[in-house]
């Protein structure tokens, strides 16, 4: 039988009870007692099978209150567009030189943006960036001529979501230090984006289960009916 830690004994959550969103956020924050500012995470269980192309759910959403994280952005661009990226706050900007750095094993960024003319170079990094979810994609706004806007969006609270093999989307919606109102705004923005991204191949109930948790804390089940997007 697994040993229950002192921290687990102190948790004040009924694992089987369904909670309203606001109540769930409060419970998660109350139980986020680690010595660091824990990330508040949401898990959305969807009625899709992502093995089928017409049931894939993927997109980006800007969280109104931001993520609470420092996001490092790399941009593949040349000339004026490279200057635009730097002025917007990009952390790493380059072309063939950046490709060689990445091929050498150095990936010092969280988001990757590219201008369309650079995709011939970026394409050689598919096996490196793809598995890490860093490959620029026009559908996600990361292959664009508006690199300045893309960099600002990435640093200003934009997050990417993608359904996993089990039909679940995991995403951070802020930090335990955020106010309850800010976490609720971010939660609503994410859920709204995922619901609007419902694929044509999805049948039956789409949003099946919702849970909130912190990095080191317990999961709190949310009443899907209360979310208002079932």
N, C-alpha and C positions, 0 to 999 in steps of 0.2 A: 504494500500500500504506500502511495506517494506521501512523503512528509510535507505537512502544511507549514509554511514559514510564518513568522510573526506578522509579516506584512500582509500575507494572505488572510490571516485570521482577523486583521483589522479592517478588511474590506467590508463596506456596508452595502452590499448589493445582492439582491435576490436574482440568481442566475437564470431563473425560469420566467420571471415577470416581464411583461411588456410595458414599456414606459413611453410617455409622450416625449417629443424631441427636446423641449426645454428641460424637462426633468432628467432626461438621459444625459444631457450636457452637464447639468449641475452635478450629477452623481459621478460622472467621469472626472470632472475637475476636482471634486472632493477627494477622490481616491488616487489622484496623481500626486503621490507624495515622494517621488524620487528627488535626489539632490540636484537634478538638472531640470531645465524647462522642457517637460515632455511634449512630444507631438500628439495632438489629438487626431485620431484616425477614424475613418468611416469605412465600413464594408457593406457593399450592396450586392445582394445575391439576386441575379437576374434569370429570368426564364428564357435563356438562350443557350445554344450550343455553338461556341465560337469556332469549332472545327469546320463549320459551314460558312462560306464567305458571306452569305446573305444574313448571317446572324452575328457578325462581328460588331462590337460596340467600341468605338474609339473616337476621341476628340480632345479638345482643349477648352478650358473654362477659366475665366479670370475671377479669382476670389475677391470680393469687395474689400475685405479687411486684410488682404495679403496673406502670405504663408508663414511669416515669422522666420523664414530661412533666408540665408544669403545664397543667391543663385549665381553661379559662375557660368558665363555665356561665351561660347566660341562661335566665330563667324568666318565662313569661307567667302572671301570677297577680294576684289582688286580695285585699285585706283580710288575714284571718288566714293564708291560704295564702302570700301575699307575704311576711309576717313569718316564716313557717316556712322559706321558701326562703332568706331572708337569714340566719337563724340557722344553717342548714345549710351556709352558705358560698358561696351563689350570688354570682356577680360582678356580674350585671346582672339587675334585677327590674323589671318594669313591665307595662303593659297597652297601651292605645292610644298612650301616649307612646313606648313601646318600638317599637311598630309604625312610628310616624312616623320614629323614629331610623333604623331599618333601611331604610325606604323612601328615606331621604335618603342612603343609601349607606354607613352605618356599621355594620359587622358585626364587633364586637369580642368574639367568643366562638367556642368550638369545639364546644359541644353546646347544644341548645335543648330546653327542657322546658316543658310547658304543662298547666294544669288543663283538664279537658274543657270547662268553660264558656267558656274563652278561645279555643276553636278557631275561632269565628266571626271573631275578629280575626286570628288566626294564618293562617287560610285565605287572607286577602288577600295574604299574602306567599309564596304557593306558587311563583310564578315566580322569586322571589329566593332563597328558602331551599332549594327543591327541588333545583335543579342543584348546589348545594353540599353536598347530603346532610345538611342541617341541619333539615329539616322534622320537627316532632314526629310521632311515630307510636305509636299504642297497642300495636302488636305488639312494639315495641322498648322499651316501658316509659317512653317519654318523653311520653306523654299520660296523666296520672295525678293522682289527688288526693293521693297520698303524695309530694308534691314534695320533702320533706326527705330521704326515703330515696333518691329518684332523684338528687338533687344529690350526696349523699354517695357514691353508687355511681359516678357520672360522674367524680368527683374521685379516687376510690379505686382506679382501675385497670380500670374497665369500658370496653371498646372495642366499636365496631360493625364488623361485617364484612359485605361485600356482594359477590357475584360480579359480575365485569365482563363485557362483551360477549363476550370471548374465552373465557369459562369459567374465569377465574382470580380467586382471592381474594388480595389483598395486604394484609398487616397488620403493624404493628410489634409486637414482643413484648418490648421493653425496650431497654436501652442497653448499649453495649460495656463499661461499668463494672460492670454486673451480674455476679454470680457465675455460673458455669456451671450450678449447680444451680437458681438462680432463673430463668435463661433456659429451662432444660429444663421447669420447672414451668409457665411461661407458654406454651411451645410445646405441651405436652401438653394444656393447658386449651383452647387455641384449636382444635387439631386435633379434640379430642373434641367440642367444640361444633359444629364444621362437619360432622363425621360424623353426629352426632345430628340435624342439620338436613337430612339427605338428603331431597330432595323426591320425591314419589310418581312424578313423570314421569321420574326418572333411570333409565336403562337401562345394563346392562353395568357395567364397572368404574367406580366413583365417584371414588375418590381416585387419580388417575393419575400425577401428578408432584409432587414437593415440593422446594423449594430454599430455602436460607438465604443471606442476604447482609447486609452493613452498608451504611450510607448511601453510602460512597465506595469500598467494597471489592468484590471479585469474588463471583460467585455460587457456592455450593457445593451440588451435587446430593445429595439425601438418598434413601437406599434406602427406597422406600415399604413394602416388606415388613417392614423393620426398625421402621417407625413402628408397625406392629401394628394399623393401622386401615384397611387396604386393602379 
